Amino acid sequence: MTTTQSAPAGKTASDAGDRPYATVNPATGQTEEEFPFLDSSAVDGVVEEAHAAFLEWRRRPVEERAAVVRRIGELMVERRDDLAALITKEMGKPVREAAGEAMLVSSIFAYYADNGPRFLAPKPIDVMDGEAVVVNEPVGVVLAIEPWNFPLYQVARVAAPNLVLGNAILLKHAENNPQTALALERLFLDAGVPEGVYTNLFLRISDVERVIAHPHVQGVTLTGSDRAGSAVASLAGKHLKKSVLELGGSDPFIVLDAPEVQQTVKAAAMSRTMNAGQACIAAKRFIVMDEVYDEFVAGLAEVFQGLQPGDPTDPSTRLGPLSSERAAADLTAQVQDAVDKGATVLAGGGRPDREGAYVDATLLADVTPEMRAYREELFGPVGVVHRVSSEEEAVRLANDTPYGLSATVFSSDVERARAVADQVESGMVWINSPSGTSAELPFGGVKRSGYGRELSELGMFEFANRRLVRTAGAKKEAKPADAAAAG
């Protein structure tokens, strides 16, 4: 069921404490369209419809659900250009990257279509008499609260496994991605997802608790800031609902040695500046050993200086605007705080002289604990470099953060890299490759980066009832070893 529609011309969607759902082009700053909130009085009815749809959806054979999920992935490919154009318009992602996101998402739906039925097969348990088996069942309606930085991918991580499992999804997308959210809902319906099984909600923040509290809602998942995660986890705990959180990151990129320095520099620059640096698992802190520091940092600064902000609709653009003027102003304030307190600017440091939410690709050195850039997540094309003289110092600095999402370690000696990686506090670690993602790899963090896992086989079971079915029967004959032990 489509629960939202375009606002009448001239009407402004607003609510105390809420930002309106609106397409505000970050490359121009122009508001192109606004959308009304779902009326609070309609919330309970939407949840009831989702629950009714779930009761029918869960009864369909898993192979049938998987076939629908496969079709979603196929439509992602067919509509990638239209989806990419919407993403670029709404949050500024360069159109080439946006089209790439659609292709990644297609592979996620294909992965769960191919493997989901196998993941969900009953698991027998060896018992002395009778039979015991664990069956994997859907739990019901799940609320997903998703961000703007990867507006297709973040949804796919939740939707693909849960639709195969048999759950229903209520999706609250970011306020600055309303047209993308509606396009996704339309795509799911066109793929054969029954009305009510996947529902887009233009939901007020004040109505989030109402949804979580509803007895038919069995869980909530959020990707966003640790502040938002704390609020949602508190509500979920209050109402005894399962929650999964994927929050921020201040990921370390540790360089122990680099026989091919320019290749390491290339990997570091890509990790920091892809999607204008607006990725939770982007490398944000470069921790570099003495012997390679000067060459690595000089190369990285050169790459940053050469990145010129451009029109995100141009396929040749590699650095687009941030998602909003507010995001650009916040990031600039973090940089200025560091500079005011003694940080050294090696590249960038400001904003280009052009309209839009652009920030220069910036590299900072001499960042110390009293600066915001030391502790806070830098959600944009700003990196920090640290010089260290030992592996112990590198590990200590890597772990000196409230976050623990992802980490990267580079070294020509893989065993050395693994030994260091084993000491880094993170949910994911990558050796000799920048952090990334793929359908078969579990995604999630520790500390203030959240809990739970998405993607891979693990992602099938966060909102599953892993139910034990025990059937009594004749006692098995004891094996010789068992008899000896009994005696």
PATOR-152157 format. One line per field, with one value per residue (C-alpha): x, y, z. Coordinates in nm, 4 decimals, always signed. Each point is the difference from the previous one (the first is absolute). Example, Ala and Ser with C-alpha at 12.3 -4.5 7.8 and 13.67 -1.06 7.14 Angstrom:
2
east: c(+1.2300, +0.1370)
north: c(-0.4500, +0.3440)
up: c(+0.7800, -0.0660)
//
This chain:
487
east: c(+0.0000, +0.1374, -0.0641, +0.1417, -0.0545, +0.1325, -0.1024, -0.2289, +0.1816, +0.1093, -0.0617, +0.2870, +0.0344, +0.1063, -0.0305, +0.1544, +0.3287, -0.0171, +0.1672, -0.2375, +0.0351, +0.1363, +0.2205, +0.2599, +0.2649, +0.3320, +0.1833, -0.2214, -0.1657, -0.3393, -0.3069, -0.1633, -0.2899, -0.1442, -0.2098, -0.2501, +0.0502, -0.2133, -0.2824, +0.0500, -0.3535, +0.0844, +0.3039, -0.1825, -0.1956, +0.3171, +0.1551, -0.3163, +0.0061, +0.3661, -0.0761, -0.2884, +0.2260, +0.2701, -0.2383, -0.0603, +0.3593, +0.1525, -0.2215, +0.1364, +0.2733, +0.3465, +0.0855, -0.2865, +0.1170, +0.3541, -0.1260, -0.1585, +0.3246, +0.1883, -0.2353, +0.0720, +0.3685, -0.0791, -0.2077, +0.2866, +0.2123, -0.2756, -0.0707, +0.3536, +0.0282, -0.3260, +0.0865, +0.3490, -0.1432, -0.2282, +0.2839, +0.2217, -0.2738, -0.0975, +0.3327, +0.2670, +0.1730, +0.1889, -0.2203, +0.2608, +0.0234, -0.3783, -0.0388, +0.2662, -0.2031, -0.2999, +0.2138, +0.1352, -0.3545, -0.1059, +0.2703, -0.1299, -0.3520, +0.1390, +0.2134, -0.2951, -0.2185, +0.2673, +0.1014, -0.2871, -0.1987, +0.3125, +0.0819, -0.3527, -0.0038, -0.0694, +0.3123, -0.0116, +0.1573, +0.1547, -0.1896, -0.0048, -0.3640, -0.2613, +0.0702, +0.0842, +0.0134, +0.0346, -0.2374, +0.0402, -0.3227, -0.0838, -0.0983, -0.2337, +0.0184, +0.3409, +0.0533, +0.3088, +0.1333, +0.2490, +0.2391, +0.0631, +0.3642, -0.0684, -0.3759, -0.0325, +0.2704, -0.1069, -0.3551, +0.1199, +0.1994, -0.3232, -0.2564, +0.1674, +0.0481, -0.3185, -0.2231, +0.1403, -0.0451, -0.3638, -0.0059, -0.1810, +0.1875, -0.0999, +0.2625, +0.0687, +0.2508, +0.2000, -0.1857, +0.2169, -0.0643, -0.3793, -0.0065, +0.2513, -0.2097, -0.3149, +0.1840, +0.1171, -0.3506, -0.1287, +0.2789, -0.0788, -0.3673, +0.0824, +0.2247, -0.2934, +0.0330, -0.3585, -0.1387, +0.0746, +0.3065, +0.2262, -0.1388, +0.1681, -0.0795, +0.0582, -0.0030, +0.0333, +0.2704, -0.2684, -0.1832, +0.2996, -0.0699, -0.3629, +0.1117, +0.2597, -0.2523, -0.2663, -0.0466, +0.0238, +0.3462, +0.2586, +0.3268, +0.1736, +0.3211, +0.1756, +0.3008, +0.1050, +0.1798, +0.0807, -0.2319, -0.2908, +0.0986, -0.0050, -0.3502, -0.1368, +0.1688, -0.1561, -0.3464, +0.0507, +0.1121, -0.2913, -0.2427, +0.1997, +0.0674, +0.3074, +0.2275, +0.2942, +0.2146, +0.2623, +0.1356, +0.2957, +0.3649, +0.3400, +0.1808, +0.3785, +0.2112, +0.3294, +0.3063, +0.2779, +0.2075, -0.0746, +0.2477, -0.2378, -0.0840, -0.2038, -0.2287, -0.0600, -0.0602, -0.2529, -0.1878, +0.0033, -0.1261, -0.2785, -0.1113, -0.0103, -0.1623, -0.2476, -0.3545, +0.1648, +0.1241, -0.3545, +0.0402, +0.0050, +0.2811, +0.2107, +0.3570, +0.0083, +0.3241, +0.3236, +0.2462, +0.3375, +0.3362, +0.2995, +0.1958, -0.2746, -0.1835, +0.1579, -0.0414, -0.3523, -0.1283, +0.1548, -0.1694, -0.3353, +0.0101, +0.0731, -0.3005, -0.2249, +0.1213, -0.0825, -0.3605, -0.2120, -0.3672, -0.2286, -0.3544, -0.1253, -0.2065, +0.3233, +0.1304, +0.3590, -0.0535, +0.1771, -0.0799, -0.3555, -0.1696, -0.0888, -0.3604, -0.1083, +0.1177, -0.0404, +0.2385, +0.2535, -0.0149, +0.0371, +0.3041, +0.1612, -0.0468, +0.1824, +0.2904, +0.0121, +0.0031, +0.3066, +0.1777, -0.0752, +0.1586, +0.3183, -0.0672, +0.1958, -0.1902, +0.1808, -0.2714, -0.3291, -0.1299, -0.2964, -0.2860, +0.0214, -0.1394, -0.3129, -0.3629, -0.1000, +0.1012, +0.3595, +0.3017, +0.3601, +0.1732, +0.1972, +0.2924, +0.0981, +0.3106, +0.0983, -0.3521, -0.0066, -0.2583, -0.1423, -0.1148, -0.3412, +0.1625, +0.1817, -0.3115, -0.2913, -0.0943, +0.0938, -0.2825, +0.1406, +0.3234, +0.2249, +0.2775, +0.2418, +0.3576, +0.1978, +0.3685, +0.0892, +0.3273, -0.1165, -0.2745, -0.1033, -0.0461, -0.1983, -0.2373, -0.0408, -0.0897, -0.2306, -0.1963, -0.0119, -0.3496, -0.3535, -0.0711, +0.0808, -0.1468, +0.2733, +0.3793, +0.2679, +0.3605, +0.2573, +0.3310, +0.2117, +0.0184, -0.3511, +0.0696, +0.1212, -0.3140, -0.2211, +0.1776, -0.0751, -0.3533, -0.0732, +0.0561, -0.2236, -0.3490, -0.2382, -0.2849, +0.1842, +0.3634, +0.1530, +0.3604, +0.1735, -0.3293, -0.2199, -0.3197, -0.2833, -0.3175, -0.1462, -0.3137, +0.1798, +0.1990, -0.1528, -0.0264, -0.0087, +0.2002, +0.0792, +0.0188, -0.1989, -0.0133, -0.2943, -0.0856, -0.1470, +0.0974, -0.1414, +0.0800, +0.1432, -0.1719, +0.0112, -0.2317, -0.2773, -0.0466, -0.0047, -0.3804, -0.0682, -0.1551, +0.2475, -0.2498, +0.0862, -0.2292, +0.0641, -0.1717, +0.0158, +0.0758, +0.1797, +0.3268, +0.3015, +0.2316, +0.3108, +0.3132, +0.2932, +0.1732, -0.3225, -0.0431, +0.3549, -0.0492, -0.3230, +0.1745)
north: c(+0.0000, +0.3425, +0.2140, +0.3309, +0.2372, +0.3279, +0.3084, +0.2454, +0.2866, +0.2608, -0.2206, -0.0405, -0.3175, +0.0895, -0.1251, +0.1094, -0.1850, -0.1538, +0.0932, -0.0158, -0.2724, +0.1975, -0.0261, +0.2731, -0.0256, +0.0328, +0.1087, +0.3088, +0.0415, +0.0140, -0.1669, -0.1889, -0.1782, -0.0601, -0.2857, -0.0206, -0.2101, -0.3053, +0.1175, -0.1228, -0.1340, -0.2373, -0.1624, -0.2818, -0.0882, -0.0286, -0.2352, -0.2104, -0.0277, -0.1018, -0.2706, -0.1359, -0.0072, -0.1774, -0.2787, -0.0764, +0.0568, -0.2350, -0.2847, +0.0187, -0.2549, +0.1415, -0.0692, +0.2246, +0.2800, -0.0439, +0.0323, +0.3363, +0.1144, -0.1050, +0.2129, +0.3008, -0.0376, -0.0237, +0.3172, +0.1773, -0.0620, +0.0987, +0.3261, +0.0842, +0.3138, +0.1453, -0.0932, +0.1457, +0.3287, +0.0228, -0.0746, +0.2605, +0.2607, -0.0709, -0.0568, +0.0991, -0.3294, +0.0090, -0.1730, -0.2608, -0.1062, +0.0040, -0.2395, -0.2209, -0.0069, -0.1344, -0.2799, -0.0907, -0.0116, -0.2293, -0.2464, +0.0038, -0.0942, -0.2696, -0.1382, -0.0466, -0.1355, -0.2608, -0.0843, +0.1011, -0.3239, -0.1993, +0.2245, -0.0491, -0.3790, -0.1735, -0.0885, -0.3411, -0.0477, -0.3310, -0.1287, -0.3315, -0.0800, +0.1220, +0.3046, +0.3662, +0.2658, +0.3783, +0.1610, +0.3590, +0.1984, +0.3655, +0.2112, +0.2508, +0.3706, +0.1711, +0.3766, +0.1095, +0.3553, +0.0673, +0.2854, +0.2017, -0.0770, -0.3321, +0.0226, -0.3264, -0.2093, +0.0692, -0.1108, -0.3143, -0.1169, -0.0219, -0.0762, -0.2835, -0.2491, +0.0902, -0.0324, -0.3456, -0.0887, +0.1100, +0.3163, +0.3218, +0.3305, +0.3535, +0.2320, +0.3484, +0.1500, +0.3179, +0.3281, +0.1134, -0.3121, +0.0025, -0.0594, -0.2833, -0.1512, +0.0113, -0.1430, -0.2915, -0.0706, +0.0039, -0.2342, -0.2497, -0.0025, -0.0443, -0.2945, -0.1782, +0.0912, +0.0041, +0.3291, +0.0371, -0.2256, +0.2968, +0.3429, +0.3380, +0.2373, +0.3752, -0.0195, +0.2743, -0.0587, +0.0352, -0.2980, -0.2349, -0.1173, -0.0604, -0.2410, -0.1735, -0.0361, -0.1584, -0.3664, -0.1157, +0.1545, -0.2560, +0.1819, +0.3145, +0.0558, +0.3321, +0.1211, +0.3467, +0.1982, -0.1364, +0.2648, -0.1287, -0.3569, +0.0676, +0.1471, -0.2899, -0.2636, +0.1628, -0.0145, -0.3582, -0.1018, +0.1765, -0.1977, -0.3266, -0.0009, -0.1408, +0.2660, +0.0061, +0.3126, +0.0979, +0.3334, +0.2261, -0.0746, +0.1650, -0.2732, -0.0285, -0.0665, -0.1351, +0.0016, -0.2157, +0.0027, +0.0619, -0.1291, +0.1379, +0.3270, +0.1467, -0.3030, +0.0380, +0.3728, -0.0735, -0.2431, +0.2492, +0.2893, -0.2097, -0.1181, +0.3529, +0.1879, -0.2420, +0.1375, +0.3279, -0.1788, -0.0690, -0.3664, -0.1592, -0.2375, +0.2602, +0.0320, +0.3122, -0.0262, -0.0915, -0.1438, -0.0293, -0.1372, +0.2348, -0.1615, +0.0463, +0.3018, +0.2797, -0.1708, -0.1248, +0.3318, +0.1990, -0.2295, +0.0137, +0.3790, +0.0224, -0.2161, +0.2061, +0.3259, -0.1342, -0.0869, +0.2806, +0.0148, -0.0316, -0.0365, -0.3366, -0.0568, -0.0025, -0.3606, +0.1289, +0.1590, -0.1785, +0.2404, +0.1209, +0.2143, -0.1163, -0.0977, +0.3410, +0.3468, -0.0960, -0.2949, +0.2196, +0.2647, -0.2599, -0.1590, +0.3385, +0.0879, -0.3183, +0.0888, +0.3580, -0.1163, -0.2132, +0.2812, +0.2476, -0.2396, -0.0575, -0.2650, +0.0228, +0.0108, -0.2107, +0.0298, +0.1856, +0.1408, +0.2015, +0.0164, +0.0697, +0.3227, -0.1437, -0.0521, -0.3205, -0.2061, -0.0540, -0.0478, -0.0261, -0.3361, +0.0737, -0.1677, +0.0935, -0.0792, +0.0750, -0.0769, -0.0358, -0.1316, +0.3412, +0.0499, -0.1129, -0.1687, -0.2394, -0.1574, +0.0817, -0.1712, +0.2121, -0.0686, +0.1508, +0.0231, +0.0829, -0.2316, +0.0122, -0.1344, -0.1172, -0.0976, -0.2969, -0.1739, -0.3478, -0.2524, +0.0424, +0.3730, -0.0627, -0.2392, +0.2327, +0.2913, -0.2131, -0.1049, +0.3486, +0.0666, -0.0665, -0.1710, -0.3481, -0.0579, -0.0855, +0.0175, -0.0442, -0.1200, +0.0177, -0.1879, -0.2070, -0.2565, -0.1460, -0.1761, +0.3268, +0.1733, -0.2723, +0.0234, +0.3732, -0.0458, -0.2492, +0.2768, +0.2609, +0.0346, -0.0176, -0.2023, -0.0370, +0.0200, +0.0048, -0.0911, +0.1555, +0.1293, +0.2943, -0.0817, -0.1061, -0.2023, -0.2985, -0.2051, -0.3022, +0.2002, +0.0792, +0.3724, +0.1560, +0.1501, +0.0109, +0.2752, +0.3092, -0.1291, -0.2186, -0.3681, -0.2767, -0.1019, +0.0601, -0.1813, -0.3546, -0.2985, +0.1805, +0.2694, -0.2561, -0.0645, +0.3340, +0.0085, -0.3736, -0.2257, -0.2872, -0.2373, -0.3353, -0.2907, -0.3037, -0.3307, -0.2780, -0.3503, -0.3216, +0.0514, -0.0555, -0.2861, +0.1232, -0.0076, -0.1987, +0.3163, +0.1199, -0.3306, +0.0112, +0.3525, -0.0966, -0.2867)
up: c(+0.0000, -0.0902, +0.3044, -0.1205, -0.2879, -0.1296, +0.1911, -0.1798, -0.1670, +0.2498, +0.3026, +0.2453, +0.2045, +0.3513, +0.3524, +0.3299, +0.0395, -0.3482, -0.3243, -0.2963, -0.2604, -0.2899, -0.3061, +0.0485, -0.2710, +0.1871, -0.3146, -0.0302, +0.3389, -0.1710, +0.1537, -0.2847, +0.1669, +0.3470, +0.1334, +0.2865, +0.3096, +0.0559, +0.2228, +0.3550, +0.0097, -0.2873, +0.1655, +0.1794, -0.3117, -0.2074, +0.2554, +0.0065, -0.3789, +0.0088, +0.2551, -0.2073, -0.3063, +0.2027, +0.1001, -0.3675, -0.1160, +0.2579, -0.1237, -0.3526, -0.0798, +0.0588, -0.3633, -0.1079, +0.2301, -0.1337, -0.3580, +0.0841, +0.1601, -0.3125, -0.2091, +0.2229, -0.0872, -0.3704, +0.0121, +0.1778, -0.3064, -0.2430, +0.1853, +0.1121, -0.2106, +0.1294, +0.3589, -0.0387, -0.1260, +0.3043, +0.2429, -0.1642, +0.0153, +0.3599, +0.1780, -0.2503, -0.0691, -0.3317, -0.2531, -0.0867, +0.3657, +0.0320, -0.2925, +0.1582, +0.3221, -0.1908, -0.1447, +0.3455, +0.1335, -0.2829, +0.1064, +0.3588, -0.1056, -0.2313, +0.2838, +0.2343, -0.2782, -0.0726, +0.3562, +0.2277, -0.0295, +0.0853, +0.2964, +0.1350, -0.0244, +0.3336, +0.1987, +0.1700, +0.3423, +0.1019, +0.3058, +0.1878, -0.0703, -0.2432, -0.2143, +0.0498, -0.2656, -0.0125, -0.2481, -0.1159, +0.0000, -0.0666, +0.2984, -0.1627, -0.0778, +0.0185, -0.0008, -0.1953, +0.0430, -0.2769, -0.0937, -0.3127, -0.0800, -0.1769, -0.0510, -0.1958, +0.1661, +0.3574, -0.0807, -0.1788, +0.3012, +0.1980, -0.2689, -0.1904, +0.2865, +0.1830, -0.3044, -0.0725, +0.3672, -0.0144, +0.2088, -0.0953, -0.0042, +0.0884, -0.1467, +0.1361, -0.2415, +0.0500, -0.0346, -0.2921, -0.2125, -0.0465, -0.3746, +0.0263, +0.2796, -0.2144, -0.3003, +0.2135, +0.1248, -0.3579, -0.1112, +0.2772, -0.0935, -0.3683, +0.0904, +0.1615, +0.3670, +0.1327, +0.1272, +0.3681, -0.0010, -0.0809, +0.0881, -0.0261, +0.2883, +0.0025, +0.3748, +0.2591, +0.2583, +0.2652, -0.1529, -0.0006, +0.3550, -0.0922, -0.2711, +0.2194, +0.2832, -0.2192, +0.0996, -0.3624, -0.0450, +0.1086, -0.0644, -0.1155, -0.1897, -0.0507, -0.1923, +0.1079, +0.2665, +0.3436, +0.1438, -0.2072, +0.0805, +0.3712, -0.0243, -0.2047, +0.2179, +0.3058, -0.1557, -0.1152, +0.3470, +0.1617, -0.2133, +0.0034, -0.3736, -0.1695, -0.1527, -0.2392, -0.0265, -0.2573, +0.1150, -0.0639, -0.0454, +0.0256, -0.1843, +0.0242, -0.3099, +0.1338, -0.2272, +0.1462, -0.3175, -0.3648, -0.2588, -0.2663, +0.1696, -0.2828, -0.0100, +0.3741, -0.0464, -0.2741, +0.2258, +0.2874, -0.2131, -0.1503, +0.3422, +0.1408, -0.2882, -0.1596, +0.0357, +0.1064, +0.3108, +0.1212, +0.0888, +0.3436, -0.0994, -0.1793, +0.1238, +0.2149, +0.1999, -0.1758, +0.2505, -0.1708, +0.1145, +0.0066, -0.2805, -0.2588, +0.1434, -0.2059, -0.3370, +0.0748, +0.1326, -0.2833, -0.2517, +0.1784, +0.0264, -0.3721, -0.0846, +0.2277, -0.1545, -0.3449, +0.0858, -0.1361, +0.0996, -0.2990, -0.1291, +0.1317, -0.3154, -0.2056, -0.0290, +0.0253, +0.3442, +0.2853, +0.2853, +0.0311, +0.2643, +0.3480, +0.0580, +0.1298, +0.0908, +0.3640, -0.0451, -0.1753, +0.2726, +0.2765, -0.1632, -0.0637, +0.3673, +0.1025, -0.2279, +0.1231, +0.3619, -0.0736, -0.1837, +0.2786, +0.2487, -0.1979, -0.2647, -0.3252, -0.3286, -0.2618, -0.2660, -0.0357, +0.3251, -0.1233, -0.2453, -0.3737, -0.1416, -0.1587, +0.0901, +0.1695, +0.3023, -0.1087, +0.2276, -0.1174, +0.0350, +0.3166, +0.1740, +0.3553, +0.2048, +0.3610, +0.1224, +0.3794, +0.2496, +0.0889, -0.3605, -0.1210, -0.3002, +0.2329, +0.1567, -0.2277, -0.3227, -0.3025, -0.2437, -0.3143, -0.2037, +0.2964, +0.1183, +0.2921, -0.0096, +0.3032, +0.0141, +0.2230, +0.0792, +0.1055, -0.0531, +0.3626, -0.0507, -0.3178, +0.1777, +0.2979, -0.2280, -0.2146, +0.3082, +0.1530, -0.1319, +0.1210, -0.3330, -0.1247, -0.3437, -0.2481, -0.0285, -0.2642, +0.0369, -0.2802, +0.0027, -0.2381, +0.2825, +0.0267, +0.3298, +0.1498, -0.1247, +0.1491, +0.3349, +0.0125, -0.1327, +0.2783, +0.2544, -0.1607, +0.1513, -0.2942, -0.1443, -0.3321, -0.1044, -0.3466, -0.0768, -0.3008, -0.1355, +0.0948, +0.1869, -0.2250, -0.0141, -0.1785, +0.0460, +0.1467, +0.2587, +0.3427, +0.0733, +0.3471, +0.2834, +0.3703, +0.2623, -0.1066, -0.3564, +0.0956, +0.0209, -0.2085, -0.3520, -0.3445, -0.3254, -0.0309, +0.1568, +0.3349, -0.1341, -0.0541, +0.3687, +0.1839, -0.0287, -0.0086, +0.2601, +0.0167, +0.1478, +0.1534, -0.0900, +0.2209, -0.0749, +0.2574, -0.1206, +0.0714, +0.1797, -0.2200, +0.0811, +0.1781, -0.2046, +0.1465, +0.1110, +0.1630, +0.1819, +0.1275, +0.1220, +0.1724, +0.1792)
//
